[in-house]
Amino acid sequence: MTAVAVEAPNASRLWDLWREERAAAFAPPPLLTVSQWADQYRIVPSYSAEPGRWVTEKTPYLRDVMDAFSDPAINRVVFMKCRRIGATEAGINVIGYFIAQDPSPIFIVQPTVDDAKDFSKEQLTPTIEETESLRARVSEASSRDSGNTLLAKLFPGGALYLVGANSPRGFRRRTARVVVLEEVDGYPPSAGTEGDQVKLAEGRSDTFQHRRKAYLNSTPTLKGYSRIEREYEASDQRRYFVPCPDCGHEQTLVWGRVKWDDHAPATAAFVCEGCGVLIPESQKFGMVAKGRWVATNPGHKTAGFHISALYSPWISWGELVEEWLAAQQNPLLLQVFVNQSLGESWEDRRGGLDPDSMWVNRREPYTAVPLAAGAITCGGDIQHDRGEFIVRAWGAGEESWLLERVIVFGDPTTDQFWADVDAVLARTYEHESGAQMRILATAIDAGDNYERVLRYCAPRFGRGVRAIKGGSLPAAPFIPKRPTRNNKHRCPLFVLGVNQGKALMFGRLKIVGTSTEASAAYKYHFNLTADRDYFEQLTAEKAERKQVNRIWTVVYTCPEHRRNEVSDCELYALAALYLGNLRDSLTKRAKALQERGAAPQAQEPAPEPQSEALTEQDVPSPPQPPKRGWVKGRRGGGGFTRGWRG
């Protein structure tokens, strides 16, 4: 048997292998763009409808949006977009890139703290855990001193922090090179008392100067109020042009050029503006794959992108047609279509409400509370010589019916006036089932008679009577999260966002669909007691575009010579529905009333009697401070101890 000699590697070869391994270990990462990094490393977790490796070719319009962050000449990217287009996933790719490829401090702002927590739990953390290049850099959350929490994640070369736009504290003490602002149109008007969140967040990156990056994305909302639209208009306004498969003409996909056969949304096709040929849905993907972004407003430093759902691989043109047709009789659904599907801001172009037309065509001959109604609310406006009240019934989908308009004449500074108001709020109304109903929630404006309204509402809070006041901020939410109690009566006072509330109410007033369940949602009904003066006051206010606090916004105003008490009272009746927490129980209450009406002598419990005259005992007294002196207390382990209070 012959032995085989094995040649040992010489020293020179071992040295070469060591140098190669050392060079590989200390070599800088390859120079990749964001889209290249995502294609090579990003794993989409199971929360997505299409989990697995990220493929930019699936959404080619996102390539330039992501790669703008790899361009040293671009510091700011604005993306005004529709739903289901991939903008959030593109943002996660940007975040992953600056963790793994170009480590940097990152600051992410969501509309609320809860949104930030949900984003971290449901999208960001699963992506980190399933993407190997990220998992290797971000410590496991289970480690006691890992620095990885729900709202903060540390990694070599940087850190990632998540905050809510409603928390001013979150904007302090943070410095970041990369700022990601998600759904900026969903931000509150201000971060507490500290101002605009976009400016606050971007100010966190000032020290990085030309190296800083900012990403703003959102679906737009109201024309003149939308933050993302304002930012897009100040950018180079890029739009995605695609070639016609027949003539090669480049154009953007716009809703006005989508055509379909009557009653056949599935036949939807796009009409080429160059040759007029009908392009079927089946050719959309090929067109989008060959598309390119074109700046329509060159000369700006900010890279702005806008796109609609017509480009989305997850929404067909036929589905968009169905949404469009369903929204024709409902301005609220039409706004959703324009904002969410077209990615455009909403401006109601259907014109104002005509009082004469409403008086002739909108009144209905009902007398009792309709069967579908489950609750009654009241809105009150107190003037110097009278109080005006609107009583309205509410059913499923917040469909509502006017019951009556009541005017209480008298001096609001007298007890008799408020005794008469008590009598109005104690009235009962007959349900069509035969049951008796009473007013469950009332909202009374404390603007002109502040002290007397608070004095009246404080002891009646348990009966659903709420004191309200109109807020001065045009963009404030209609219903505040909590009331203020900064008054001597300790009465909860709810400051309404009147401008947003009027926009909501006037949108509903334009719903004139049939009585089918879908179109009846949010519809306002009026009985024959509504005279022409009622409709004159209801439609007195008009939407105007004004500049408030250096921001252009839509404000509802009323000419000085016109009265609008009805409009205000209707708004307060709607607010009472929300403040009384009645929205979710309307269907259940309506069913209970129908069952109660079938029983003999059915009637809702009468409200607790109230004295006609208000006394000081009616008003809850403020808490008294503790007395000063020596006090005795019990020790934790037994026995007593003494201490000085004061």
C-alpha positions, 0 to 999 in steps of 0.5 A: 500500500502506497502512502500519499503525501499531503502538502502542507500550506506554506507560510505565504499562502496562510498569510494571504488567507489571513489578509483576505479575511481581515480585509473582508472583516474591516471592509466598509459596507458596499455603497448601495442606494436605499432601494438596492439595500431593500432588494438585497436585505429587507424582509417584509414580515407576516403582517403584510398581505405579501410577506417575504423578500422586498421587491422594488419592481412590484412598486417601481414608482417607489424607487426614486422616492427611496433613492432620494435619500441616497442623493447627497443633494436632497435633504428633504422628501415630501410624499403626498399619496393615496392609501395602499400605495406602499409609502409606509413600507418605503419609509421602513426601508429608509429607516432600515437603510440608516440603521444598517448601511449608514448608521445615524440617529433617527427620529420618527413622529406618528400622529399620537403616542398610541400610533407610535406604539402600534407602529413599533409593535406591529411594523417596525419591530417585526421588520427588525426581527425578520431582517437579518442585517437589522437584527444583528445591529439592534439588541434584543428587547429581552435583554435587561440593558439592551436599550431596546424598548417600544419607543427607543432602539439603540444600535451601533452608530446611532439610535431610533426614537418614536414619539407622538405629535400630540406629546410636546415632551417628546420633541425635547432633548432629541437630536437626529440626522434622519427625521421621518414624519408619518401621516402629517395631516393627522397631527394635532394643530400644535404640540401642546403650546409649542407650535407646529410639529413639523418645524419642531421635528425638523429642528432636531436635525439642524446640527447635521446641516447638509447631511440631514434628511427629512421624510414627510408623507401623508394622505391629504385632507381639507383644501387649504388646511392640509399640511402635506399639500402645503409642503408639496406645493413648496417642492419641485412637484414630481409626478409619475409619467407612464407611456401609452402602449400604443403611441408611446405618449407619456402622461400621468394617470388622472381620474378624469380619463378613466371611462367605463360602460354604464353599470359595468365598473369592471370595463374601466379603461384609461383613455390615452390623451395622445391617441385616444385609444382605450388602455385596459387594466391588463396593461397597467403594470407594464405602463407603470414599470416603464414610468418615470418621475418628472419635476413639474415645478423645477428649481426647488430644493425639496423633492416632492412626489404625488401619486394616486391609487390608479398606479397601485398594484393592489387596487383595480380601476374597476374597484375605484369606479365602484367607490366613485359611484357609491360616493355620488350621493354622499359628500362624506364618501366623496371626500374619502374617495378624493383623499384616500384614493386620488391622494388629493385634498378635498374641496366641496365644489357642489356649491352651498346649501340653498334655503329655498330648495331645502324648504321645498324639497327636504321637509317630511310629514313625520310627527312622532319619533321614527322607529329607527331613532334610539336617542334624542339630544338637544343643542342650546344657544343662550342670547341676551334676551332668549334661549334657542334650542334644537331637539333632534332624534338619532338613529343607526349611522347617525341618521337624524330627524328634527323634532322641534325648534324651541325659543325660550324668551326671557332674561337669562340672569333670572331664575324663571328663565332657567326654570323654563329651560328645565321645562323644555329639557324635561319634555317627552316625545312619542316614539312610533312604537308608542314608547315615550322618549326624553332628551338624554344629552344636551349641550348649551353654549356658555359663550355669551352668558358664561357664569349663568350657563355654568351655574345651571349645567354644573348640578345637571351634569348627571342628567347629560347637560353639558356646558360648551364653548366655541374654540378659536383654533380653526383646525382644532378637533370638533370634540375635545378629549377632555373638558376644562374645570377652570371656573369657580363652579367646578363645572366641566366645560367642553371647548369645541372645534367649531370650524371642524364641526361645521365642516362635518355638519354641512357635509352631512346636510348635503346628503340627499340620497334615498332611504336605503340603509347605505345612503341614509347614514349621516342624513339629516331629516326635517319635519314640517315645523321647519319654516323658511327662517329655520333654513335661512339660519341653517345655511347662513354660514359659508366656507371661506379660505382665510389665513389664520396664524400664517396658515391658509385654512377654510373658515366658516363665517356668517355675514353680520346681517344674518342670524345663525342661531339654528346652525349653532344649535344644530351643531350643539345637538350633534356635539351632545350626541358625542359628549353623551356617549350615545353614538355606539348604542343607537341601534340597541336603544331603538330596538329596546324602544320598539320592544318597550312600545309593544308593552302596555303603558311603556314609558322611559323613566322621568328625569329627576325633578329640579327646583325652579330656582337655583340656589348656592346649594345647587352648585358643587363647592370646591374642595377645601384645603386641609386644616393646619396642625399636628395630625396622627397617622398609622405606621406601615408596621403598626403603631402611630406617628405624628406629623405637622400638616400645613 
